[in-house]
Amino acid sequence: MKRKAILGTVLLSAFAMDSFANPAQQRQQQPQQQQPQQQRSSASLARMQEICRDMMNNPQMKDFENEFWCDETRTNWNKVGVQKYPLLNESGVSFKALMKDDRLESDWMHLPGFSEKQWGQCDVIEKFQATARFATKLTCDQLLAITSEQAFCAEQLEPVWAQCDAEQQDAMAAGGRFMAPRNGACEYTDLNMVRKCVDGDVAVPQKQHCQQQQQQCAAQAQTCSVDQSPAQCQQQQQQCQQQVAMCDAGFGVSEFELGADVRVVTVDRGGIHKHHKAVEISTDCLPGGMLESLGLGKGDVISTINSHRTRTEGDFVKFLAKAKHKGHARIEFRSGVDGKWRTQKINKF
């Protein structure tokens, strides 16, 4: 989720939408005559409040109003439908024969059996953005009463988001792709991102391969050759289980499971690490997502996971998946709140 407060004297326009619209494009389409001609300089809230105090103490100045804008953009997921995929079914028949009153015995024979095909399914999910806007005129007294832009915008946008949530629920209840409501309380942007089984988020073929490996390990443990010592059998079994663990770790973690977007950034850690590549959480973490459950949040920069450097998004997902498989993680990160580097240990995902 991105929060953006805009201070200035920009006119607010309303837009009607039949489908997704890009807020940036909408602003460019406003009539030229609505754009003020005077030059503006940027100023923080503290600076604007200081100017207000100076003006209020000047008896020659007349009262004036200030415009305060709040924009907030959130990413959302919508279940479009389900996709089926074949499940790995195996069946085997074992048999042996006894002849001449048990005096002649055959070895056990193994042949494939017959089984019906089964199907699994996963959700097909799309991603879109919703942007809520608020604008109001404030006197200097009202402007001076604001202590936090974020808190002020959150309060003013709360009823807008309530309307947006309701219209999103109505639109998604119809099923299929999300269609932005006409004259909606929010502006919507299609991110053209759809997640489904074949994208690798579920990784069905890889999962079937890993399950097959696990079954082979179990069969191998039961039929360890009589020519091998127990120590050799144990070593062989350990190697087999390590391969299964590596296979499982290769599943990766989907963006939907992460619950937030990430990006590669360069940080200065001093010394020889002045151009240190790391991964930053660039959006708010959705409740129930993996990053939120790990105690991480927007702005946090992850440098290592279990002592492995996360230089790319691929590294980040790979090492996080391996940590998830192990069930514990040691994460080195820079807090997005106070900018301090910390090491956090998670013993359970």
N, C-alpha and C positions, 0 to 999 in steps of 0.2 A: 504494500500500500504506500502511495506517495502523497505527502501533504505539501501544499504549496500556498502560501499566503501572499497576495499581491496588494500592495498599497499604491494608491494613485487616484486619478480621476478619469478612469476609462468607463465608457458607457456600456451597459449590460444589454445584450440582445438575446432573444429567445429563438429557438430553432425547433422545427417539427421534423420528425424522422420516421421514415417507413422502414428503414433497416439500419445497419451500422453507419455511424458518421464519425469522422475524425475531427475532434475539437479544434485542432490546430488549423485544419483546412477551413472550418467554419469561421474562425476569426479572420482569416485572410479574405473571406468572401463578404465581410461587412462593407457597406457603402463607404467610400472614401470620405464623404462629407461628414461622417460621424466621428472621424479621427480628429482629436484636438490638434491645433496647429502649434501650440507653444511647446518649447523644449522642456523636458523633465529631467531631473537628476534623481538617482536612486537614493533612498534613505532608509535606515533601519527604523523599527518602531520606537526605539529609545530616542533617536534623533528627531523623529516627528513629534514625539511628546515634548522634547526640549524646545522645539520651535513653537509648539502650542503654548507652553508656559511663557516664553518670551513675548508672544503676541498678546496673551491675556494680560500681561503686566504693562503693556503699552496702551495707554488710554486713547491714543489716536487711531488704533486699529479697530475695525468693525469685526463683529462676530462672523465666522466663516465655518463651512462644513468640510469634512474630509470623507472620502470614499474608502471603504475597506472591502476588499475582495478575498474570498476564501475558495480555493479549488482543492479537491481531494480526489485522487484516482485510486481505485481498487481493482485488483484482478480477481476474476471469478471463474469457476469451473461449472460446466453444465453437462449432465449425462445425456448423451445423444441417443444411445441405444446399447445393445450388447452384441458381441461378436463371439461366435463359436469356434472352437479349435479341437482337433482330435486328441484324445488321451491315449497314452501308451498302454495297451492291454496285452498281456502276455499269458499264455496258457501252455502248460507242458504235461505230457503223459509219460509216466514211468512204468515199466513192466519188467517182469522176469518170469522164467518158467522152471518148473521142476519136473523131471522125468524119471521113470523107472523107480517108483516108490522112493523119491527124494534122493536117489543115488546119483542123479545127474542134475546139475543146477546151472542155469545160465546166469550171466552177469546182468545187472540192471541195465535196461535200455531206456533211452530218453528220446522222445519225439515231440514235436510241437503239437499242441492241442488246437481246439477251435474256441474262439470267443467272439462275442458281439462287440462291435465298435461302440465306444462311449465318447461323449462330448463334454468338454468343459466350456465355460464362457467367461468373458471379462467385459468390463464396461468400456464403452467408447465415449470419450470425454473431450469436450472442446473448451478452449480458454478464451475469455473476452474481458474487456475492461469496462468499468463504469466510472463516470466522472460526475461528481456532484459539485454544484457551484452555489455561492451565496455572495450577495453584494448589498451593502447598506451605507447610508450616510450617517456620519458621526460628528457630534460637536467635539470641541477640544476637551470638555469635561468627560465625555464618554470615552474618548481616545485615551485620556490619562488614566481611566479606570481599568484599562486592559493591562494585565500583568504577564500574560502568556499568550502569544499568537496561537499556539497549538490548542490551548484550552479554549480560547475564544472561538476558534474555527470549529472545534469539535462540538461545542455547545450549539453554535448556529447551524451546523450541518446535520445535527442529529435528526431533526424532523424531515430533512430532505432525504437522508439515507433510509428512514423508515418508509417513505413513499417508494423509494427506489427498490428496496428489498421486497416490498409487496408486489410491485409490478414485475420484478424479476421472477418471483415465485409463480405468478399467474402465467407468465410467458413460458417458463420451463415446465409447468404442469401439463402443457399441451403436448410435450414430447418433441423429439427431433431437434433440429438446429435452433438455437436461440434467435428469436426475431425481436429486435428492439421495438418497444411500443411507440406508437405515434404520440407526439407531444408528451414524452415521458419526463419524469422528474429528473432523470439523469441523462447524460450523453453516453452513448455506447460505441465501442470500437471493437471490431472483430480482429483478433490477433492471428487469425488463420493458423491456429495450432490445434490439431486433433490428435489425441493419444488413443491408441488401440493395440490389440495383441501383436499385430505384425510390426509395430514400431519398435519392438524390443522391450517395451515396458513390462510385459508379462514374460517374454522370452520363453515361450512354450517349447520350441524344439530343443533349446539348450537345457531346459528343465527336464524334459523327457530323457535326454542323454545322461544327465546327472543321476536321475532316478535309476536308469539302466546300470550305470556304474555302481551305484549303491547295492543293487540287487546282485550284481556279479561279485562284489566284495563279500556279501553275506554267504553266497553259494561257495565261494572260494574258502571261506573260513570253515565251512562244514565238511569240505572234501579235500582238506590239505593232504598232500601226498604222504603216504606212509614212508617214503624214502627221505622225507625231510624231518629234521629235528623240530621239537616244539618251539625252540628259539627262532629257527628259520621261518616257521609258519607265522609266528608272532610278528617278526620283522616285515614279512610280506603283507600281513594284514594292516600294519601301521602305514606302510607306503600306500596301500590301496585307499585307506581312509583319508590320508593327506590329499590324494588326488581328488577324492569326492569333495573334500572341504574347499579346495581351490576351484573346483567346478561350480560349487554353490556360490562362492564369492564372486564369480563372474557374472551373476545375474544382473548386478547393477541395481540402481535405485531410480525409480521413475521420478520425473519432475512433480507429478501429482503426489507421490509418496513423500518427497522432500517437503512440500508445502510452502515453497518459496522459490524465487529466482536467484541465481548466483552469477557472478561475473569475475573475471580475472582483473586484479589491480596490482599496481606496483607500490610497495611500501619501503620506507627507509628504516632499517633496524640498526643503523649505525655500523661502524667498522667496515667490514668488507661486504655487508649486506645492504648497501644503499639502493640497490635496484632489485629488491627481493619480491619475487612473484608470489602472490597468494590469492585466495578466493574470498570474495566479499558477498555477503547476503544482501542483495539489492532491493528486496521488497519485504514487507511485513510477513512474518511466519504465520501460516494458517493454524488455528487450533487443531490438535490431533496429528499434525504433520511431524515428520521425523525431527526436523531442525528445532521445532518448538519443544518437543519432548526432551531434546538434549539441552535445553536451557539457553539456546542461542536465539538471536534476534536480528532485526534489520540493522545494518551497519557493522556488524561483527565481521572481522577479517580472520579467516582460518588459515594458519600457517602450516600446521602439521596435524596428522591423525595417526596415532600410534607410532610416532617418530618418523612417519613418511611425509615428505614435503608435498604440499598440494599446489603445484605450479600451474595446473590447468584444471578446467572444469571436469575433464575426463579423469584426471588423477583424483580429484575430490570425490567424485561419485564412486570410483573404484575402491578407494581406501575406506570410504564410509560403508560400502557394501560388505567389505571384509570385516570391518569392525562390528557391523550388525550381525554377521554370521557368528563371530566369536562371542557376541553378547556383551562386550565391554569396549570402551574407547578411552583414550587419553588425548584430549584435544587442546592444542595450543592456539590461542586466538587473541586478537586485539579487540577490546570492548568498543562497541559503537557508541556507548554512553559516555565513558570517561577517557577513552583512548589508551587505556593501560593494557599491557600484555598480561595474559593469565593462562594458567594451565588447569583444565577442568577434567576430572575423571568421572566417567559414567560406567557404572557396573551393571546396568540393565537397560536395554532398549525398550 
